[in-house]
Amino acid sequence: MARSLVLLFTSVVAIAELNPAAQAKPLFTFHSNAWLNLHHFARASARGGPAPTNLSDEESRQWSEGVEFYKKYAGRDLLLDAGMVDIKSALRGAEGKPSLDGIAIDPALRATLERLMSIYQRRWWPEHDRANRAWIAAVQPLLDRHGVALGQALTRTYDSTWPSDPIPVDLSVTAGPNGAYTTGPPTLVTMSSTERGLQGLASLEMLFHESSHSAVSNLFPRVRQAAGEHNVSVPPQLWHAVLFYTAGELTRRELDTHGVAYSPYAGADLYTNLCGAGCREKVVEHWTPRLDGRRSVGDSLSALVASFK
């Protein structure tokens, strides 16, 4: 009975392994966790997400009460709010469990999630789990073919190493307003399985982009240090623009070597929003030499921040 409840309440996607001939251990592990999906889904509903349909009167009442409770979490930042990060981390520990017994979250939140879970299981979870599994199944062949090369290119660019353990990636039908976010340490990636812009080849790029929000790049303090050395004020999201350009361009190059055309995820408008008009051109000019191995990380960042004087 306990085993059947586990299978009913949480579907766990097996660890995704890369081609064993290419590398000894996977770069990522993938998870489809009902509790974490419910948490994100209830929060999205409290933020004005689509109203549920086909609920009984009792289900509708219970769901409405749960959404009302979740309004206190609706405006809190999934990435920057330590309390929200703690909730996500705690719910990761409930993967494979039929209840939240022993999970260190607020008792009222625990009770709300447990009340909502039966409705979620009947009305949404099978579809959400299928979407998560389909996303994983689609990205796995891309990782099998390109993951090792991309991981090596990324760490070579940032003069770093990949984590000794695979990076966990939680798939969720919704992952907040940006479609994906990464917290840490330890590095934990949460990715929407239904966001239109994160499908196909873009899913490969964004796995490596999100993974760069970690010691893999350590880019935020590096840009800040370079700006301090030049006594120049740079756009606060300049480092993020470099992350987008790096993962996008390395993915484009890797796919191109296999005869696959690819346009990176970030377009001109995204760069303008991150760091202003003309920012992408500066990143391309001063960071491309690093991607090509012709200039050090320090020299490339120094030239980039100096261009904002």
PLY file of the C-alpha trace (Angstrom):
ply
format ascii 1.0
element vertex 309
property float x
property float y
property float z
element edge 308
property int vertex1
property int vertex2
end_header
0.00 0.00 0.00
2.77 2.43 0.92
4.49 1.70 -2.37
1.32 2.35 -4.34
0.84 5.67 -2.56
4.34 6.71 -3.44
3.68 5.91 -7.07
0.36 7.74 -6.90
1.60 10.91 -5.29
4.99 11.48 -6.85
6.47 10.40 -10.13
10.23 10.40 -10.01
12.06 10.59 -13.29
15.15 8.39 -13.31
18.56 10.01 -13.35
19.38 11.01 -16.90
22.69 9.54 -17.94
24.91 10.75 -20.74
26.55 8.38 -23.18
28.68 6.21 -20.87
31.34 5.98 -23.55
31.66 9.74 -23.53
31.83 10.41 -19.80
31.79 8.57 -16.51
28.98 10.46 -14.81
26.06 12.64 -15.95
26.17 16.42 -15.93
22.56 16.64 -14.71
19.90 14.67 -12.90
16.27 15.34 -13.75
13.29 15.22 -11.41
9.50 15.46 -11.73
8.30 16.03 -8.17
4.57 16.40 -7.52
5.00 18.43 -4.33
7.32 20.95 -5.94
5.08 21.20 -8.99
2.04 21.79 -6.78
3.90 24.53 -4.89
4.74 26.39 -8.11
1.29 25.79 -9.59
-0.56 27.07 -6.52
1.68 30.14 -6.41
1.01 30.78 -10.10
-2.73 30.48 -9.46
-2.44 33.03 -6.65
-0.65 35.36 -9.09
-3.67 35.29 -11.40
-3.06 32.11 -13.34
-5.87 30.37 -15.23
-8.87 29.51 -13.09
-9.48 25.79 -12.61
-12.28 24.12 -14.53
-14.29 20.92 -14.13
-14.00 20.93 -10.35
-16.78 19.77 -8.09
-18.25 22.32 -5.73
-16.24 20.90 -2.82
-13.02 20.78 -4.86
-13.60 24.34 -6.03
-14.04 25.52 -2.45
-10.91 23.77 -1.24
-8.85 24.98 -4.19
-10.02 28.56 -3.74
-9.09 28.44 -0.07
-5.65 27.11 -0.98
-5.10 29.82 -3.59
-6.19 32.46 -1.08
-3.61 31.08 1.38
-0.94 31.18 -1.34
-1.47 34.87 -1.99
1.01 35.56 0.81
3.63 33.81 -1.35
2.53 35.24 -4.70
4.62 38.39 -4.48
7.70 36.78 -2.97
10.70 36.21 -5.21
11.50 32.56 -5.93
15.16 33.36 -6.44
16.04 36.18 -4.05
13.76 35.46 -1.10
15.64 33.10 1.22
12.38 31.84 2.69
11.10 30.81 -0.74
14.39 29.10 -1.51
14.10 27.20 1.77
10.59 26.04 0.86
11.78 24.77 -2.51
14.75 22.99 -0.96
12.53 21.38 1.67
9.97 20.18 -0.87
12.75 18.59 -2.90
13.16 16.32 0.10
9.55 15.18 -0.27
10.20 13.62 -3.68
8.81 10.10 -3.64
6.83 10.63 -0.41
3.03 10.39 -0.04
2.92 13.11 2.62
4.95 16.01 3.97
5.65 14.37 7.31
9.09 15.43 8.48
9.44 18.17 5.86
10.65 21.39 7.50
8.16 23.96 6.25
5.57 26.16 7.95
2.81 23.91 9.40
0.06 25.95 7.74
1.79 25.63 4.38
2.22 21.91 4.91
-1.45 21.47 5.74
-2.50 23.53 2.71
-0.34 21.54 0.30
-1.58 18.24 1.70
-5.21 19.35 1.33
-4.61 20.47 -2.26
-2.63 17.43 -3.32
-5.59 15.10 -3.74
-7.28 17.63 -6.06
-4.03 18.25 -7.91
-3.49 14.52 -8.39
-6.94 14.03 -9.87
-7.13 17.12 -12.04
-3.66 18.24 -13.12
-0.68 16.15 -12.03
-0.91 13.38 -14.69
-0.82 16.02 -17.43
1.92 18.03 -15.72
4.02 14.93 -15.11
3.68 13.95 -18.78
4.87 17.41 -19.81
7.88 17.15 -17.50
8.75 13.68 -18.78
8.35 14.74 -22.40
10.74 17.69 -21.88
13.33 15.40 -20.33
12.93 12.81 -23.07
13.42 15.50 -25.72
16.54 17.06 -24.19
18.27 13.76 -23.39
19.38 12.94 -26.95
20.74 16.48 -27.25
22.76 15.99 -24.08
23.93 12.59 -25.28
25.36 14.19 -28.39
26.43 17.64 -27.27
26.54 17.71 -23.46
30.16 16.71 -22.94
31.47 19.19 -25.51
29.31 22.01 -24.15
30.28 21.33 -20.55
33.95 21.37 -21.49
33.57 24.55 -23.56
31.76 26.30 -20.73
34.30 25.45 -18.05
37.17 26.24 -20.41
35.66 29.66 -21.09
35.24 30.48 -17.41
38.49 28.76 -16.42
36.56 26.63 -13.94
35.47 23.04 -13.33
32.11 21.30 -13.47
30.67 20.30 -10.07
31.82 16.91 -8.86
28.18 15.82 -8.52
25.56 16.17 -11.28
23.49 19.35 -11.11
19.86 18.59 -10.09
17.22 19.97 -12.46
13.61 20.05 -11.24
11.04 20.18 -14.02
7.87 22.06 -13.17
4.87 22.98 -15.27
5.55 26.55 -14.20
8.73 27.95 -12.70
7.84 31.56 -12.06
7.61 34.50 -14.42
11.00 33.86 -16.07
10.48 30.21 -16.93
13.58 29.02 -15.07
15.66 29.96 -12.06
18.69 28.66 -10.21
19.47 28.85 -6.51
22.52 27.88 -4.53
24.80 26.81 -3.22
24.16 23.98 -3.67
23.23 24.64 -7.27
19.59 23.71 -7.91
17.98 24.43 -11.28
14.21 24.72 -11.69
12.94 24.73 -15.27
9.47 25.06 -16.77
8.58 22.12 -18.98
5.84 24.07 -20.78
7.45 27.47 -21.44
7.41 27.85 -25.21
10.85 29.44 -25.41
12.49 26.58 -23.50
11.66 23.80 -25.94
13.74 22.11 -28.63
17.34 23.22 -29.05
16.78 26.10 -26.63
16.36 23.57 -23.83
19.98 22.51 -24.34
21.28 26.08 -24.23
19.22 26.99 -21.17
20.44 24.01 -19.17
23.97 25.33 -19.53
22.88 28.94 -19.04
21.15 28.12 -15.77
24.08 25.99 -14.65
26.32 29.02 -15.12
24.47 30.78 -12.29
26.96 29.12 -9.99
30.65 28.63 -9.36
30.86 27.33 -12.93
31.13 30.98 -13.98
31.41 32.94 -10.72
30.72 35.84 -13.04
28.88 38.27 -10.80
31.84 38.92 -8.45
34.27 38.86 -11.37
32.42 41.64 -13.20
32.05 43.61 -9.98
35.78 43.31 -9.29
36.70 44.40 -12.82
34.36 47.39 -12.58
35.89 48.37 -9.24
39.39 48.21 -10.66
38.37 50.58 -13.45
36.26 52.73 -11.14
33.37 52.49 -13.57
29.68 51.94 -12.98
28.32 49.18 -15.22
24.72 47.99 -15.68
23.78 45.71 -12.77
22.79 42.91 -15.17
25.90 43.10 -17.36
27.16 39.84 -15.89
23.86 38.21 -16.81
24.18 39.42 -20.39
27.60 37.74 -20.56
26.04 34.50 -19.26
23.39 34.61 -21.98
25.92 35.35 -24.70
28.31 32.63 -23.54
25.80 29.79 -23.32
24.05 30.88 -26.50
27.16 31.29 -28.60
28.80 28.09 -27.36
25.59 26.18 -28.10
25.40 27.73 -31.55
29.01 26.79 -32.29
28.62 23.24 -31.03
25.48 22.64 -33.07
27.06 24.25 -36.13
29.88 21.69 -36.06
27.18 19.05 -36.49
25.47 20.91 -39.33
22.59 22.18 -37.20
21.59 25.83 -37.53
20.62 27.51 -34.26
19.73 31.03 -33.16
20.52 31.61 -29.45
17.74 32.23 -26.96
18.61 35.86 -26.20
17.60 38.39 -28.82
18.50 42.06 -29.11
15.61 43.18 -26.89
16.72 40.97 -24.02
20.22 42.44 -24.07
18.80 45.96 -24.20
16.60 45.19 -21.19
19.52 43.74 -19.28
22.20 46.32 -19.92
21.04 49.02 -22.31
21.30 49.93 -25.97
24.54 48.82 -27.58
25.35 46.43 -24.74
25.21 43.28 -26.84
27.69 44.75 -29.29
30.10 45.49 -26.46
29.76 41.98 -25.07
30.37 40.48 -28.52
33.41 42.66 -29.13
35.13 42.17 -25.80
34.01 38.69 -24.70
34.26 36.81 -28.01
38.07 36.74 -27.76
37.63 34.77 -24.53
35.31 32.29 -26.24
37.97 31.90 -28.93
40.69 31.33 -26.33
42.63 34.41 -27.44
42.30 36.42 -24.22
42.08 35.65 -20.51
38.90 36.00 -18.47
40.40 38.93 -16.57
41.55 40.80 -19.68
38.23 40.24 -21.43
36.18 41.50 -18.50
38.54 44.41 -18.03
38.04 45.48 -21.64
34.27 44.98 -21.36
33.75 47.10 -18.26
36.14 49.77 -19.57
33.86 50.14 -22.62
31.20 51.59 -20.28
33.34 54.55 -19.22
0 1
1 2
2 3
3 4
4 5
5 6
6 7
7 8
8 9
9 10
10 11
11 12
12 13
13 14
14 15
15 16
16 17
17 18
18 19
19 20
20 21
21 22
22 23
23 24
24 25
25 26
26 27
27 28
28 29
29 30
30 31
31 32
32 33
33 34
34 35
35 36
36 37
37 38
38 39
39 40
40 41
41 42
42 43
43 44
44 45
45 46
46 47
47 48
48 49
49 50
50 51
51 52
52 53
53 54
54 55
55 56
56 57
57 58
58 59
59 60
60 61
61 62
62 63
63 64
64 65
65 66
66 67
67 68
68 69
69 70
70 71
71 72
72 73
73 74
74 75
75 76
76 77
77 78
78 79
79 80
80 81
81 82
82 83
83 84
84 85
85 86
86 87
87 88
88 89
89 90
90 91
91 92
92 93
93 94
94 95
95 96
96 97
97 98
98 99
99 100
100 101
101 102
102 103
103 104
104 105
105 106
106 107
107 108
108 109
109 110
110 111
111 112
112 113
113 114
114 115
115 116
116 117
117 118
118 119
119 120
120 121
121 122
122 123
123 124
124 125
125 126
126 127
127 128
128 129
129 130
130 131
131 132
132 133
133 134
134 135
135 136
136 137
137 138
138 139
139 140
140 141
141 142
142 143
143 144
144 145
145 146
146 147
147 148
148 149
149 150
150 151
151 152
152 153
153 154
154 155
155 156
156 157
157 158
158 159
159 160
160 161
161 162
162 163
163 164
164 165
165 166
166 167
167 168
168 169
169 170
170 171
171 172
172 173
173 174
174 175
175 176
176 177
177 178
178 179
179 180
180 181
181 182
182 183
183 184
184 185
185 186
186 187
187 188
188 189
189 190
190 191
191 192
192 193
193 194
194 195
195 196
196 197
197 198
198 199
199 200
200 201
201 202
202 203
203 204
204 205
205 206
206 207
207 208
208 209
209 210
210 211
211 212
212 213
213 214
214 215
215 216
216 217
217 218
218 219
219 220
220 221
221 222
222 223
223 224
224 225
225 226
226 227
227 228
228 229
229 230
230 231
231 232
232 233
233 234
234 235
235 236
236 237
237 238
238 239
239 240
240 241
241 242
242 243
243 244
244 245
245 246
246 247
247 248
248 249
249 250
250 251
251 252
252 253
253 254
254 255
255 256
256 257
257 258
258 259
259 260
260 261
261 262
262 263
263 264
264 265
265 266
266 267
267 268
268 269
269 270
270 271
271 272
272 273
273 274
274 275
275 276
276 277
277 278
278 279
279 280
280 281
281 282
282 283
283 284
284 285
285 286
286 287
287 288
288 289
289 290
290 291
291 292
292 293
293 294
294 295
295 296
296 297
297 298
298 299
299 300
300 301
301 302
302 303
303 304
304 305
305 306
306 307
307 308
